[in-house]
Amino acid sequence: MLKCSDDTLYTGITTDLQRRVEEHNNSPKGAKYTRIRRPVELIYCESHKDKSGATIREIEIKKLSRTKKLELIK
């Protein structure tokens, strides 16, 4: 999960966390949402054994309210 410069939260999946954070901050490959909200900061991550599990968890997290997301990262 990323915290954007406007204090919003962004959730996504990747196979290379450091590369993806770098892209969100410095590259046109970053998500459209984060490109206009730079810089972003990594505030939470989880590991999953496969893409399917990661995608399921991403969807679960995206359904959470902002309050619940902030509780999750504590």
C-alpha positions as CSV (number, residue, x, y, z in Angstrom):
1,M,0.0,0.0,0.0
2,L,1.3,3.4,-0.9
3,K,0.6,6.7,0.7
4,C,0.4,9.5,-1.9
5,S,1.4,13.1,-1.4
6,D,-2.3,14.1,-1.1
7,D,-2.6,11.6,1.8
8,T,-4.7,9.1,-0.2
9,L,-3.9,5.4,-0.3
10,Y,-3.1,3.3,-3.3
11,T,-3.1,-0.6,-3.3
12,G,-1.7,-2.8,-6.0
13,I,0.3,-5.9,-6.6
14,T,3.8,-6.5,-8.1
15,T,6.5,-9.1,-8.3
16,D,9.3,-6.6,-7.6
17,L,8.3,-4.1,-4.8
18,Q,11.3,-1.8,-5.0
19,R,11.1,-1.4,-8.8
20,R,7.4,-0.7,-8.6
21,V,7.7,2.0,-6.0
22,E,10.4,3.6,-8.1
23,E,8.1,3.5,-11.1
24,H,5.3,5.1,-9.2
25,N,7.6,7.9,-8.1
26,N,9.8,8.5,-11.2
27,S,8.5,6.8,-14.3
28,P,5.7,7.1,-16.8
29,K,5.1,3.4,-16.0
30,G,3.6,4.4,-12.6
31,A,-0.1,4.1,-12.3
32,K,-2.1,7.1,-13.6
33,Y,-3.5,7.6,-10.1
34,T,0.0,7.9,-8.5
35,R,1.6,9.9,-11.3
36,I,-0.4,12.9,-10.3
37,R,0.1,12.3,-6.6
38,R,3.8,12.0,-6.3
39,P,5.8,11.4,-4.3
40,V,4.4,8.2,-2.9
41,E,5.7,6.3,0.1
42,L,5.4,2.5,0.8
43,I,3.5,2.1,4.0
44,Y,2.4,-1.6,4.0
45,C,3.2,-4.8,2.1
46,E,2.4,-8.5,2.3
47,S,3.9,-11.5,0.5
48,H,1.9,-14.2,-1.2
49,K,3.1,-17.4,-2.9
50,D,1.3,-16.7,-6.2
51,K,-0.3,-14.0,-8.3
52,S,-3.8,-15.4,-7.6
53,G,-3.4,-15.2,-3.9
54,A,-2.0,-11.6,-4.2
55,T,-4.9,-10.5,-6.4
56,I,-7.5,-11.9,-4.0
57,R,-5.9,-10.1,-1.1
58,E,-5.6,-6.9,-3.2
59,I,-9.3,-7.0,-3.8
60,E,-10.0,-7.6,-0.1
61,I,-7.9,-4.6,0.9
62,K,-9.4,-2.3,-1.7
63,K,-12.9,-3.1,-0.3
64,L,-11.8,-1.9,3.2
65,S,-12.7,1.6,4.3
66,R,-9.8,4.0,4.8
67,T,-10.1,3.6,8.6
68,K,-9.8,-0.2,8.3
69,K,-6.8,0.2,6.0
70,L,-5.1,2.5,8.5
71,E,-5.8,-0.1,11.2
72,L,-4.3,-2.8,9.1
73,I,-1.0,-1.0,8.7
74,K,-0.6,-0.4,12.5
